[in-house]
Amino acid sequence: MKTKRLLALASLLSTAGLTACGGVEPPLPAIGGPADREGLASWRRFAIDRVLDYRVSSGARAGFVALVARRGRVVYARTTGMADVENEIPMTLDTRFHLASMSKAITATAALVLVDEGRLDLDAPLADNLPEFETLRVVHRVDPEGDFETEALEEPITIRHLLTFTSGIGGYDESDTPLARLWRSPDIEIAGLGSLADRIEHVASRPLYEPPGERWRYGWSADVLARVVEVASGEPFDAFLKSRVFDPLGMAATGFVDDVPPDAPFARMYTHDEAGELVRERRFDDDYGRGWTPGGGGMVGTAPDYLRFAMMLANGGALGGIRILREETVADMTRLHVPDGVLADMGLEGLGWGLGVSVVADDSVTLMPSTKGDYWWSGRFGTQFWVSPAHETVVVVLQQTETSETSDLPWAATVVQVLAMP
């Protein structure tokens, strides 16, 4: 399996090397310590440059920002392509992106801050903080046509279930079954539904897909967790994040889309038309993440900011002398709580889940080059971070592409990951 991966990578690099050019190698940001350009071999830097530049020059993507840190120092940076193609505004280290589901790890961290302080109990019922979840129902029978019956939930959802995505909460099921349609009626991410609290009340009115703890299910668990953080802390979610995570880590450009200054550099969203050509996608300009503070996919930030966050996790909960989480808490966050089944519906194997992040459970069967114990997550628009404790390496790659039926797979971040590993 690994030989096939390397042969495929070699093929990609040979193609990229012949056609790619045009990116920029900006000054390395000093995050957590002095930068060290020599910390990544020159051939690896060259290869990553070619991969990212090729994806832009071939018209597959508008642009990328990529950063790599190793042993606590930034060793690589690359900006290539355009944040705004029409207005010829290039990608820079200051460009902000919709982080999409990379928000989930930040939300998990916020909850774990409260756990460290004794203000939140992982095994306490969710209804202790959100009473609207007191009388939940759960699906117990589905007929061949997809019609379902429900019954009262016996064992409650806990905070741990939210962090491990084993709560039974749906929301991301795009099938046409009656249950999936019910969960999307309305979709809590659409515009005009009110605050985080308002939207989570909608979640509490839906029947769970299965009893808590039964299986990993991707859905709105992190959004519910964001509301728990509000209640347990007594602060709005965005205010808590700013005071307890963003400001201490120096993540000055990270927050929610409503807070982005009008003149801040912001990557525009692109997709592919019926002919496979890259075109502007304007559906996200006016409503995505606006009007509320979602914990599952609504944050905005830069690559250096997210690298600060990921390096904090890699360093056991602290960065630059500032501690966000206890070392034992990070160890618990990044170990396997769900041993398998993560992204199984996409045909992926070898992936489990910790507390807010995916953890590599079996590197012999994962499609992506990885090492057991690596942890990571990606976002809808091609954003991705990866931490490899075994290799003391952290990777952040940001782009802004809404995939369509004619889009190819967002493989660039995975290739950067394998090239960055020693």
ZAKOL-614363 format. One record per residue: residue in one letter; x, y, z of N, C-alpha, C in turn. Coordinates in steps of 0.001 Angstrom, whole numbers, padded with zeros to 6 digits, always signed. Example, Ala and Ser with C-alpha at 12.3 -4.5 7.8 and 13.67 -1.06 7.14 Angstrom:
2
a+013190-005690+007800+012300-004500+007800+013200-003300+007800;s+012850-002250+007080+013670-001060+007140+012900+000030+007870;
***
This chain:
422
m+000835-001210+000000+000000+000000+000000+000868+001258+000000;k+001890+001312+000891+002705+002512+000994+003539+002707-000256;t+003996+001590-000909+004743+001693-002155+003879+002331-003234;k+002619+001917-003325+001713+002508-004314+001524+004000-004061;r+001428+004375-002777+001278+005796-002455+002478+006586-002948;l+003680+006054-002697+004893+006769-003085+005001+006868-004601;l+004624+005799-005330+004659+005855-006785+003681+006894-007315;a+002485+006943-006719+001501+007952-007136+002014+009355-006860;l+002660+009528-005694+003204+010829-005349+004290+011227-006330;a+005175+010273-006695+006239+010571-007639+005674+011019-008985;s+004578+010363-009416+003935+010742-010667+003389+012164-010604;l+002739+012486-009470+002212+013838-009303+003324+014870-009354;l+004426+014578-008671+005525+015536-008600+006181+015738-009961;s+006294+014667-010750+006903+014814-012060+006053+015716-012950;t+004731+015553-012855+003836+016428-013613+003906+017857-013113;a+003861+018020-011814+003892+019360-011235+005198+020063-011539;g+006282+019327-011506+007584+019945-011728+007732+020509-013126;l+006994+019934-014085+007098+020396-015462+006253+021633-015730;t+005217+021855-014908+004229+022881-015283+004036+023971-014249;a+004558+023819-013036+004176+024745-011977+005175+025876-011799;c+004651+027019-011418+005500+028167-011091+004618+029243-010486;g+005228+030291-009943+004479+031480-009605+004152+031725-008158;g+004449+030794-007246+004165+031033-005847+005209+031904-005183;v+004973+032220-003922+005867+033084-003151+006274+032366-001873;e+007547+032466-001509+008031+031937-000240+008209+033119+000709;p+007200+033424+001515+007267+034605+002376+008223+034374+003546;p+008601+035440+004233+009399+035255+005454+008668+034343+006437;l+009406+033437+007043+008776+032501+007966+008355+033217+009241;p+007104+033046+009658+006680+033659+010920+007318+032943+012105;a+007705+033711+013104+008252+033130+014331+007090+032811+015266;i+006766+031545+015378+005652+031105+016213+006184+030100+017225;g+006122+030441+018490+006595+029540+019522+008092+029516+019690;g+008818+030130+018770+010273+030164+018817+010792+030664+017486;p+012105+030864+017347+012667+031347+016079+012361+030391+014936;a+012094+030945+013760+011871+030105+012586+013181+029443+012172;d+013066+028339+011430+014257+027577+011047+014045+026995+009657;r+014401+027768+008630+014194+027317+007252+014967+026030+006950;e+016076+025825+007621+016878+024629+007382+016264+023394+008026;g+015185+023571+008761+014539+022439+009415+013752+021548+008475;l+013611+021966+007204+012962+021143+006191+013898+021074+004991;a+014214+019877+004557+015170+019692+003464+014750+020473+002225;s+015728+020977+001488+015446+021825+000333+014630+021079-000721;w+014878+019775-000889+014114+019047-001900+012654+018928-001488;r+012391+018846-000176+011010+018794+000286+010313+020137+000059;r+011010+021231+000351+010434+022556+000098+010118+022725-001386;f+011075+022326-002229+010890+022435-003673+009678+021628-004131;a+009555+020397-003612+008459+019530-004033+007106+020091-003599;i+007026+020593-002368+005756+021181-001911+005403+022402-002754;d+006407+023234-003038+006174+024398-003893+005553+023984-005228;r+006142+022965-005837+005682+022531-007161+004250+022011-007107;v+003930+021251-006075+002566+020700-005961+001549+021825-005851;l+001772+022764-004944+000809+023842-004736+000727+024755-005953;d+001891+025108-006511+001883+025992-007674+001197+025328-008869;y+001405+024036-009019+000767+023311-010123-000743+023325-010006;r-001264+023147-008811-002716+023151-008622-003320+024496-009033;v-002542+025556-008867-003019+026879-009266-002836+027091-010767;s-001636+026804-011273-001354+027062-012687-002203+026203-013610;s-002629+025027-013121-003482+024155-013933-004943+024582-013903;g-005271+025570-013066-006642+026049-012976-007531+025247-012058;a-006943+024311-011301-007751+023474-010407-008186+024219-009156;r-007353+025131-008669-007652+025883-007463-007195+027328-007638;a-007844+028228-006877-007487+029641-006987-006179+029948-006274;g-005949+029305-005137-004728+029591-004386-004652+028826-003084;f-003482+028878-002458-003220+028190-001200-002328+029039-000305;v-002443+028785+000992-001432+029193+001963-001090+027944+002766;a+000208+027635+002863+000641+026426+003563+001774+026754+004522;l+001738+026129+005692+002775+026297+006715+003121+024931+007299;v+004395+024758+007635+004858+023549+008292+005735+023938+009470;a+005523+023294+010607+006392+023463+011779+006949+022104+012164;r+008174+022109+012637+008787+020862+013102+009584+021154+014367;r+009388+020301+015343+010072+020421+016633+009911+021826+017218;g+008696+022363+017071+008380+023636+017702+008817+024869+016960;r+009280+024716+015711+009707+025880+014923+009083+025825+013530;v+008723+026979+013002+008211+027051+011639+009367+026812+010673;v+009175+025870+009749+010253+025521+008821+009871+025742+007361;y+008600+026054+007104+008180+026211+005716+006960+027103+005647;a+006930+027949+004596+005752+028771+004311+005644+028950+002803;r+004416+028945+002306+004191+029152+000873+002841+029813+000668;t+002839+030847-000156+001584+031439-000621+001606+031384-002142;t+000523+030921-002721+000482+030799-004176-000933+031042-004677;g-001038+031687-005817-002340+031951-006398-003008+033183-005837;m-004318+033256-006047-005073+034453-005741-006129+034229-004665;a-006217+035195-003759-007336+035228-002821-008590+035719-003524;d-008395+036574-004541-009495+037134-005326-009010+037199-006767;v-009433+036229-007572-008938+036125-008938-009355+037332-009763;e-010630+037713-009655-011154+038795-010492-010417+040112-010262;n-010082+040378-009007-009413+041635-008669-007906+041482-008514;e-007392+040314-008854-005956+040030-008859-005304+040334-007502;i-005974+039882-006439-005441+040047-005093-004783+038729-004690;p-003474+038722-004480-002778+037461-004220-003001+036938-002797;m-002792+035646-002629-002756+035046-001307-001542+035576-000538;t-001731+035828+000761-000633+036215+001640-000822+035490+002972;l+000145+035605+003844+000001+035008+005171-001093+035692+005979;d-001492+036898+005563-002552+037634+006264-003939+037334+005714;t-004031+036554+004653-005332+036244+004068-006166+035403+005028;r-007405+035815+005230-008321+035058+006091-009160+034106+005257;f-009497+032987+005876-010260+031931+005223-011417+031507+006105;h-012492+031035+005469-013482+030259+006206-012799+028948+006607;l-012687+028697+007915-012009+027490+008380-012881+026255+008252;a-014181+026465+008114-015132+025343+008018-014944+024414+009216;s-014870+023109+008991-014868+022168+010111-013568+022136+010902;m-012554+022861+010477-011391+023036+011345-011777+023818+012603;s-012956+024428+012583-013492+025095+013778-013748+024098+014908;k-014042+022858+014567-014469+021882+015574-013402+021642+016645;a-012145+021567+016248-011078+021346+017227-010950+022527+018180;i-011216+023730+017685-011176+024912+018550-012325+024881+019549;t-013506+024502+019076-014660+024381+019973-014400+023338+021050;a-013824+022208+020653-013487+021169+021632-012511+021702+022667;t-011541+022476+022236-010565+023058+023161-011238+023984+024159;a-012174+024790+023690-012898+025695+024593-013617+024903+025674;a-014276+023817+025286-014974+022991+026276-013998+022369+027263;l-012844+021938+026767-011859+021292+027642-011196+022284+028590;v-011135+023556+028201-010676+024588+029142-011586+024597+030373;l-012885+024519+030130-013850+024501+031235-013758+023210+032034;v-013461+022100+031364-013252+020847+032083-012039+020969+033009;d-010956+021541+032504-009756+021737+033325-010047+022583+034561;e-010951+023534+034407-011271+024443+035516-012351+023889+036446;g-012858+022712+036140-013883+022116+036984-015266+022698+036783;r-015460+023444+035710-016763+024053+035444-017617+023218+034484;l-017039+022142+033967-017752+021274+033046-017284+019848+033304;d-018238+018927+033361-017959+017521+033619-018219+016736+032339;l-017208+016028+031856-017350+015287+030607-018495+014283+030645;d-018755+013729+031800-019763+012672+031899-021088+013146+032474;a-021250+014449+032581-022523+015004+033049-023536+015017+031906;p-024810+014811+032198-025829+014887+031143-025844+016256+030482;l-026023+016267+029185-026132+017517+028440-027238+018400+029005;a-028332+017791+029456-029477+018560+029956-029153+019347+031220;d-028061+019018+031913-027664+019816+033074-027354+021246+032666;n-026839+021434+031456-026537+022765+030945-027592+023258+029963;l-028199+022338+029229-029208+022716+028234-030482+021917+028506;p-031392+022445+029328-032601+021708+029717-033485+021293+028553;e-033357+021970+027413-034192+021605+026268-033881+020202+025753;f-032755+019617+026181-032408+018256+025778-032857+017211+026805;e-033699+017604+027736-034134+016706+028801-035054+015599+028282;t-035906+015899+027327-036926+014932+026885-036710+014512+025436;l-035517+014095+025122-035207+013684+023758-035874+012360+023403;r-036065+012189+022114-036520+010912+021594-035463+010376+020624;v-035506+009067+020400-034512+008422+019554-035214+007455+018609;v-034706+007352+017400-035266+006407+016430-034972+004980+016896;h-035990+004130+016877-035753+002737+017264-036193+001755+016187;r-036870+002228+015151-037270+001328+014074-037386+002131+012780;v-036808+001589+011687-036900+002205+010367-037366+001134+009387;d-038436+001418+008634-038932+000415+007686-038208+000557+006342;p-038443-000363+005419-037716-000335+004135-037905+000951+003337;e-039006+001644+003554-039232+002915+002841-038555+004093+003538;g-037963+003866+004701-037289+004924+005431-038136+005591+006487;d-039428+005234+006559-040262+005787+007623-039789+005221+008961;f-039886+006027+010003-039276+005633+011272-040233+005830+012444;e-039941+005118+013505-040649+005281+014773-039640+005665+015837;t-040099+006416+016835-039204+006866+017899-039709+006409+019257;e-038819+006470+020217-039169+006194+021604-038389+007137+022502;a-038791+007228+023745-038100+008098+024689-036662+007616+024889;l-035741+008562+024965-034336+008229+025192-034130+007798+026635;e-033461+006662+026821-033251+006159+028178-031987+006741+028807;e-030849+006605+028132-029588+007117+028660-029292+008473+028028;p-028951+009484+028805-028821+010838+028264-027545+011045+027452;i-027594+012056+026606-026372+012547+025967-025505+013199+027043;t-024200+012942+026990-023252+013608+027891-022362+014547+027085;i-021581+015352+027781-020626+016236+027112-019603+015402+026338;r-019206+014270+026902-018265+013391+026210-018830+012926+024862;h-020122+012616+024832-020740+012193+023574-020643+013295+022515;l-020801+014543+022920-020671+015641+021957-019256+015714+021416;l-018262+015592+022289-016864+015691+021875-016437+014530+020994;t-017000+013360+021226-016629+012187+020431-017542+011964+019228;f-018515+012836+019026-019475+012713+017921-020197+011371+017962;t-020516+010947+019171-021329+009741+019357-022644+010087+020049;s-023124+011302+019858-024328+011784+020535-025617+011310+019879;g-025534+010831+018633-026750+010515+017877-027327+011712+017160;i-026713+012889+017339-027176+014119+016684-026759+014104+015216;g-027710+014420+014336-027442+014452+012904-027208+015853+012397;g-027582+016065+011121-027461+017378+010509-026687+017395+009219;y-025741+016466+009045-024928+016458+007825-025348+015372+006839;d-026386+014630+007161-026878+013570+006287-027589+014199+005094;e-027020+014045+003906-027582+014663+002712-028468+013713+001910;s-028793+012560+002492-029657+011608+001790-031101+012122+001749;d-031933+011386+001050-033327+011807+000889-034276+010983+001749;t-033782+010417+002832-034652+009654+003732-035534+010604+004532;p-036677+010131+005018-037529+010991+005843-036804+011568+007058;l-035934+010781+007686-035220+011278+008863-034230+012363+008492;a-033493+012170+007409-032545+013192+006973-033259+014479+006595;r-034405+014351+005930-035179+015540+005561-035668+016268+006804;l-036089+015521+007802-036539+016143+009048-035410+016934+009701;w-034217+016355+009725-033084+017051+010332-032700+018312+009552;r-033017+018356+008284-032705+019544+007484-033885+020503+007408;s-034886+020335+008258-036088+021184+008192-036315+021939+009494;p-035674+023077+009696-034703+023667+008780-033283+023232+009107;d-032394+023461+008156-030958+023307+008376-030522+024458+009272;i-029908+024164+010416-029600+025246+011360-028527+026193+010847;e-027872+025846+009724-026822+026714+009207-027336+027768+008244;i-028625+027737+007909-029137+028728+006966-029289+030082+007644;a-029401+031105+006827-029520+032465+007346-030875+032691+007998;g-030892+033578+008981-032143+034064+009534-032768+033252+010637;l-032047+032271+011189-032629+031444+012252-032322+031959+013649;g-031605+033062+013733-031344+033645+015043-029984+033279+015593;s-029870+033367+016919-028600+033176+017610-028234+031699+017716;l-027059+031443+018280-026651+030066+018568-027694+029376+019443;a-028153+030053+020487-029160+029465+021381-030444+029124+020633;d-030879+030029+019758-032095+029787+018980-031961+028538+018111;r-030813+028392+017485-030616+027289+016546-030495+025950+017275;i-029869+025961+018442-029712+024718+019181-031061+024223+019713;e-032012+025111+019945-033358+024674+020306-033981+023849+019182;h-033669+024188+017930-034154+023386+016807-033559+021978+016876;v-032264+021893+017207-031612+020588+017291-032294+019721+018344;a-032628+020328+019477-033229+019578+020588-034609+019036+020254;s-035214+019535+019188-036559+019075+018826-036542+017875+017885;r-035365+017432+017448-035267+016342+016477-034974+015008+017181;p-035466+013905+016648-035142+012592+017238-033710+012184+016887;l-032990+011630+017833-031632+011162+017580-031645+010001+016587;y-030576+009899+015820-030449+008790+014878-030311+007452+015594;e-029571+007443+016704-029346+006235+017487-029033+006658+018921;p-029069+005732+019867-028746+006087+021254-027306+006586+021377;p-027057+007521+022269-025693+008029+022466-024698+006915+022772;g-023516+007047+022192-022454+006085+022434-022430+004922+021480;e-023394+004843+020581-023501+003663+019722-022540+003697+018545;r-022348+004878+017938-021472+004969+016770-021054+006422+016545;w-020003+006609+015753-019564+007945+015364-020476+008457+014268;r-020996+009676+014453-021856+010288+013449-021486+011757+013316;y-021161+012155+012093-020791+013545+011828-022054+014380+011758;g-022101+015455+012531-023284+016296+012554-023068+017537+013385;w-024143+018001+014018-024120+019293+014706-023700+019203+016170;s-023017+018132+016552-022584+017987+017945-021722+019162+018408;a-020824+019638+017531-019940+020730+017929-020688+022043+018098;d-021760+022241+017357-022567+023448+017527-023293+023411+018876;v-023801+022227+019229-024417+022075+020554-023366+022314+021640;l-022159+021803+021425-021081+021992+022391-020748+023476+022564;a-020788+024238+021490-020551+025680+021593-021569+026343+022514;r-022810+025921+022417-023841+026465+023304-023594+026042+024744;v-023118+024816+024959-022755+024373+026307-021662+025278+026886;v-020677+025631+026072-019602+026527+026532-020183+027864+026979;e-021147+028378+026219-021785+029638+026611-022439+029534+027987;v-023203+028491+028178-023949+028347+029430-023010+028085+030598;a-022058+027186+030403-021153+026822+031498-020227+027959+031890;s-019860+028793+030920-018933+029900+031204-019649+031182+031586;g-020928+031296+031192-021651+032534+031425-021265+033647+030469;e-020637+033286+029348-020197+034270+028353-020671+033845+026966;p-020844+034808+026062-021089+034432+024668-019919+033598+024146;f-020210+032668+023259-019181+031759+022766-017999+032507+022169;d-018270+033522+021349-017164+034245+020714-016315+034990+021737;a-016939+035531+022768-016189+036241+023804-015298+035280+024588;f-015820+034095+024874-015020+033103+025600-013817+032680+024775;l-014033+032402+023495-012921+032014+022638-011857+033101+022580;k-012290+034341+022470-011337+035444+022364-010493+035567+023630;s-011122+035484+024789-010394+035713+026037-009575+034507+026486;r-010032+033286+026124-009395+032093+026678-008538+031314+025675;v-008728+031574+024379-007955+030848+023362-007258+031800+022408;f-008019+032655+021726-007446+033462+020659-006443+034499+021171;d-006841+035331+022110-005927+036370+022603-004683+035782+023273;p-004817+034785+024146-003604+034223+024760-002621+033642+023744;l-003132+033079+022657-002255+032482+021648-001806+033469+020577;g-002280+034703+020640-001918+035686+019622-002619+035467+018298;m-003809+034855+018334-004581+034584+017116-005480+035781+016810;a-004851+036907+016477-005565+038181+016357-006514+038218+015169;a-006283+037377+014165-007106+037415+012955-008161+036321+012932;t-008365+035625+014065-009328+034524+014109-010568+034919+014892;g-011706+034550+014386-012980+034855+015038-014107+034353+014165;f-015170+035144+014087-016325+034791+013262-016489+035810+012148;v-017194+035425+011108-017218+036233+009892-017806+037617+010123;d-018751+037752+011046-019335+039062+011307-018324+040044+011890;d-017225+039521+012438-016226+040378+013073-015069+040753+012143;v-015066+040248+010912-013963+040530+009995-014064+041976+009505;p-013015+042787+009691-013053+044168+009198-013243+044203+007685;p-013968+045206+007175-014253+045264+005731-013000+045286+004864;d-011904+045840+005399-010691+045960+004590-009710+044809+004818;a-010101+043813+005589-009202+042689+005849-009096+041804+004613;p-007903+041313+004289-007778+040391+003153-008515+039090+003426;f-009406+038719+002510-010283+037568+002725-010335+036758+001425;a-010013+035481+001500-010064+034624+000317-011504+034445-000148;r-011739+034691-001417-013062+034489-001990-013295+033002-002260;m-014552+032635-002314-014910+031237-002537-015011+030951-004024;y-014477+029785-004419-014549+029357-005815-015107+027944-005892;t-015591+027592-007072-016064+026237-007345-015774+025936-008803;h-016353+024862-009328-016137+024498-010731-017486+024406-011435;d-017535+024986-012638-018788+024960-013389-018954+023619-014101;e-019987+023502-014939-020286+022230-015599-019148+021758-016484;a-018350+022692-016967-017213+022337-017820-015948+022062-017015;g-016069+022179-015689-014899+021947-014848-014007+023158-014689;e-014462+024319-015159-013669+025538-015050-013871+026191-013681;l-012808+026769-013157-012877+027442-011862-013668+028736-011995;v-014699+028893-011161-015548+030079-011210-015840+030538-009786;r-016216+031778-009666-016562+032351-008366-017851+031716-007838;e-017861+031386-006531-019050+030861-005851-019520+031905-004849;r-020628+032582-005158-021062+033720-004349-022089+033369-003283;r-022512+032109-003208-023544+031730-002240-023101+031976-000796;f-021802+031994-000562-021305+032105+000811-020970+033538+001214;d-021133+034481+000289-020724+035857+000576-021570+036511+001665;d-022879+036294+001614-023778+037086+002443-024345+036378+003664;d-024279+035030+003702-024955+034378+004819-024139+033322+005555;y-023100+032757+004956-022399+031649+005615-021763+032093+006934;g-022239+031523+008021-021693+031832+009337-022122+033167+009904;r-022980+033882+009223-023367+035213+009694-024573+035141+010627;g-024590+036035+011609-025732+036153+012495-025707+035214+013681;w-024668+034361+013781-024551+033463+014929-023103+033018+015073;t-022834+032199+016084-021457+031796+016362-021366+030267+016380;p-021403+029637+015202-021397+028177+015143-020080+027573+015631;g-020189+026467+016345-018987+025790+016802-018496+024738+015841;g-019332+024386+014863-018975+023301+013963-018301+023723+012688;g-018475+024976+012265-017894+025336+010984-017922+026804+010646;g-018038+027687+011599-018244+029084+011272-017092+030030+011497;m-015936+029529+011922-014843+030448+012267-014040+030851+011038;v-013377+031976+011168-012551+032567+010121-011168+032809+010705;g-010129+032551+009931-008786+032803+010444-007732+032683+009364;t-006495+032933+009753-005350+032843+008850-004571+031557+009121;a-003712+031198+008189-002870+030017+008379-001915+030178+009563;p-001218+031334+009727-000357+031461+010909-001125+031359+012224;d-002331+031920+012279-003136+031805+013494-003451+030347+013800;y-003891+029605+012771-004250+028210+013044-003013+027389+013391;l-001880+027742+012803-000660+027028+013170-000333+027247+014642;r-000572+028459+015139-000376+028703+016573-001234+027753+017411;f-002486+027616+017019-003393+026736+017747-002906+025282+017685;a-002577+024816+016473-002150+023425+016316-000827+023162+017026;m+000073+024122+017018+001340+023950+017730+001125+023916+019238;m+000130+024653+019717-000211+024574+021137-000604+023147+021506;l-001428+022512+020675-001800+021128+020934-000576+020211+020854;a+000239+020420+019820+001423+019586+019646+002394+019733+020819;n+002400+020893+021435+003290+021143+022576+002673+020742+023909;g+001557+020025+023858+000956+019565+025100+000120+020592+025813;g-000439+021571+025042-001375+022529+025635-000827+023902+025904;a+000436+024156+025543+001047+025464+025817+001840+025926+024600;l+001967+027240+024459+002768+027818+023383+003353+029136+023875;g+004653+029282+023711+005304+030526+024099+005122+030865+025559;g+005072+029858+026404+004921+030092+027837+003495+030306+028293;i+002535+030271+027364+001122+030450+027692+000434+029088+027648;r-000155+028687+028761-000825+027394+028812-002331+027575+028612;i-002882+026811+027663-004317+026812+027371-004984+025596+028005;l-004365+024435+027871-004888+023189+028416-003799+022463+029202;r-004210+021678+030169-003252+020832+030877-002691+019787+029910;e-001460+019387+030138-000836+018397+029269-001635+017100+029256;e-002161+016685+030417-002944+015459+030490-004241+015580+029685;t-004782+016790+029629-006025+017001+028879-005784+016859+027386;v-004673+017404+026905-004348+017257+025480-004107+015788+025147;a-003434+015081+026044-003212+013649+025815-004535+012900+025712;d-005501+013272+026534-006814+012640+026478-007569+013060+025226;m-007435+014309+024846-008107+014827+023656-007648+014102+022396;t-006374+013753+022335-005780+013239+021101-005543+011730+021121;r-006096+011031+022099-006046+009575+022081-007356+009038+021510;l-007363+007755+021188-008560+007142+020614-009641+006947+021664;h-010796+007582+021445-011997+007308+022222-012984+006484+021398;v-012992+006748+020093-013791+005965+019147-012785+005244+018258;p-012668+003922+018354-011557+003228+017694-011654+003117+016182;d-012855+003242+015622-012988+003080+014173-014297+003706+013711;g-014538+003611+012404-015810+004077+011839-015833+005516+011390;v-014759+006268+011615-014737+007673+011207-014573+007763+009685;l-015502+008438+009040-015542+008591+007582-015671+007253+006853;a-016214+006254+007551-016406+004946+006926-017378+005026+005759;d-018332+005965+005814-019291+006098+004725-018631+006608+003445;m-017391+007116+003568-016627+007544+002399-015642+006465+001959;g-015726+005303+002591-014846+004204+002227-013478+004259+002868;l-013294+005129+003869-011993+005254+004521-011893+004302+005702;e-010710+003777+005900-010456+002869+007010-009313+003411+007856;g-009207+002882+009072-008059+003186+009912-008144+004463+010701;l-009307+005123+010692-009458+006399+011387-010405+006267+012571;g-009992+006791+013703-010846+006881+014873-011029+008328+015269;w-011499+008542+016499-011813+009901+016951-011404+010055+018403;g-010890+011239+018717-010565+011582+020085-011658+012457+020676;l-011264+013612+021218-012223+014598+021717-012134+015831+020826;g-012816+015774+019690-012838+016907+018771-011883+016809+017610;v-011101+015741+017506-010171+015551+016390-010195+014088+015953;s-009863+013858+014683-009694+012494+014202-008294+012010+014567;v-008195+010732+014914-006925+010127+015303-006672+008914+014413;v-005455+008795+013895-005112+007636+013075-004996+006410+013973;a-005862+005431+013729-005898+004217+014546-005055+003100+013947;d-005026+003032+012607-004296+001957+011931-003691+002520+010649;d-002397+002845+010701-001768+003481+009539-001499+002505+008401;s-001739+001215+008623-001523+000244+007549-002676+000200+006555;v-003810+000765+006914-004969+000704+006026-005502+002084+005634;t-004989+003147+006231-005469+004471+005846-005020+004796+004435;l-005881+005459+003670-005507+005881+002323-004459+006979+002361;m-004514+007819+003367-003572+008916+003466-002284+008454+004146;p-001131+008934+003698+000112+008602+004374+000083+009169+005797;s+000304+008325+006778+000155+008771+008156+000853+007798+009090;t+000910+008178+010355+001492+007349+011402+000473+007195+012513;k+000377+006013+013073-000558+005778+014161-000356+006837+015249;g-001466+007434+015676-001413+008478+016688-001414+009887+016134;d-001219+010048+014816-001394+011370+014215-002830+011821+014450;y-003046+013128+014578-004404+013637+014693-004580+014843+013793;w-005825+015064+013356-006042+016023+012275-007532+016291+012098;w-007842+017218+011262-009170+017341+010666-009104+018314+009502;s-010127+018247+008682-010197+019103+007502-011537+019809+007483;g-011709+020682+006491-012946+021443+006374-013538+021346+004985;r-014771+021719+004897-015554+021613+003666-014867+022250+002461;f-014143+023338+002675-013591+024100+001562-012133+023755+001258;g-011690+022584+001721-010331+022145+001434-009308+022563+002459;t-009749+023105+003590-008824+023467+004663-008436+022205+005435;q-007199+022170+005957-006762+020972+006676-005600+021286+007616;f-005621+020649+008796-004443+020677+009662-004101+019252+010052;w-002835+019041+010380-002349+017699+010705-001239+017825+011735;v-001319+017031+012780-000267+016992+013805+000243+015559+013901;s+001551+015391+013751+002163+014070+013885+003096+014076+015088;p+002635+013567+016242+003519+013525+017411+004785+012711+017159;a+004675+011618+016403+005834+010770+016153+006913+011503+015377;h+006492+012388+014489+007445+013128+013658+007635+014572+014119;e+006976+014940+015206+007082+016305+015756+006829+017356+014677;t+005799+017106+013880+005514+017953+012723+004059+018400+012733;v+003844+019657+012365+002509+020237+012266+002358+020853+010879;v+001242+020585+010223+000979+021092+008876-000366+021800+008858;v-000409+022977+008235-001661+023689+007994-001700+024092+006523;v-002769+023715+005827-002959+024104+004425-004367+024669+004288;l-004455+025887+003772-005756+026532+003597-005993+026862+002132;q-007197+026612+001674-007676+027013+000361-009151+027329+000522;q-009817+027722-000546-011214+028096-000418-011988+027655-001650;t-012394+026371-001640-013077+025782-002782-014293+024990-002326;e-015448+025356-002809-016653+024560-002615-016701+023541-003751;t-016571+022264-003431-016519+021258-004479-017870+021103-005164;s-017814+020843-006445-019014+020588-007244-018872+019206-007881;e-019834+018828-008706-019774+017518-009354-018597+017402-010297;t-018064+018525-010750-016935+018479-011686-015600+018769-011010;s-015605+018989-009698-014349+019242-008976-013598+017937-008757;d-012274+017998-008836-011494+016820-008478-011264+016800-006971;l-010642+015755-006469-010422+015628-005029-009416+016662-004543;p-009601+017168-003320-008671+018168-002765-007420+017493-002197;w-006583+016934-003091-005469+016098-002637-004216+016870-002262;a-004153+018145-002573-002907+018886-002367-002461+018882-000902;a-003410+019073+000025-003041+019135+001434-002427+017826+001912;t-002946+016705+001416-002415+015408+001815-001006+015204+001270;v-000747+015667+000046+000598+015563-000515+001577+016445+000264;v+001132+017648+000626+001985+018506+001462+002312+017795+002769;q+001327+017158+003342+001526+016449+004613+002617+015390+004490;v+002548+014555+003464+003538+013478+003347+004923+014018+003026;l+004996+015088+002240+006287+015677+001929+006910+016383+003125;a+006067+016832+004046+006582+017545+005223+007116+016608+006298;m+006709+015322+006235+007130+014385+007271+008557+013911+007020;p+009397+013824+008061+010782+013379+007865+010847+011894+007511;
***
